Amino acid sequence: MNTRIGVVGIVIEDLEKVNFINEVLHEHANLIVGRMGIPYQKKGISVISLIIDGDTDEIGSLTGKLGNIQGVNVKSALTKK
C-alpha cells in the first residue's frame, strides 16, 4: 500500500462543533502521527494542525468528513509519492 505523508490544517470558526471534529479525528486516529491544537481566543476560533500518514482514500475520507462540518475549514498538503 502506498501511503503519503502530509499536513492537514483545520480552522474551527464554530466552537460548538468541536465534539463532532474530535469524533472524526478519533475515527481516523490510525492516520494521525501528530496533532497540535491552538485556541485563538482573541478571534474566537481554534486551529488544529495534523501530521498524517495514509493512502489518498483514507486521507480523503478524513478531510471530506471534516470539511462537511459547518463552521470548519480544512486544507491539506501531501507528498507526491
GILIN-V422866 format. One record per residue. N is the residue number from 0. OMEGA is omega in whole degrees, -180 to 180 (none if undefined). Layout:
BEGIN
[[N;OMEGA] [N;OMEGA]]
END
This chain:
BEGIN
[[0;177] [1;177] [2;178] [3;174] [4;180] [5;177] [6;176] [7;176] [8;-178] [9;176] [10;-177] [11;179] [12;178] [13;-174] [14;176] [15;-179] [16;-176] [17;180] [18;178] [19;180] [20;-180] [21;176] [22;180] [23;179] [24;178] [25;178] [26;-176] [27;-176] [28;-179] [29;179] [30;-169] [31;177] [32;180] [33;-177] [34;174] [35;178] [36;-179] [37;172] [38;179] [39;-172] [40;-180] [41;-179] [42;180] [43;179] [44;170] [45;180] [46;177] [47;172] [48;-180] [49;166] [50;-174] [51;176] [52;-179] [53;176] [54;-173] [55;178] [56;180] [57;180] [58;177] [59;177] [60;179] [61;-176] [62;178] [63;179] [64;179] [65;-178] [66;179] [67;177] [68;-179] [69;179] [70;-179] [71;177] [72;-175] [73;174] [74;179] [75;174] [76;-176] [77;172] [78;-180] [79;-178] [80;none]]
END
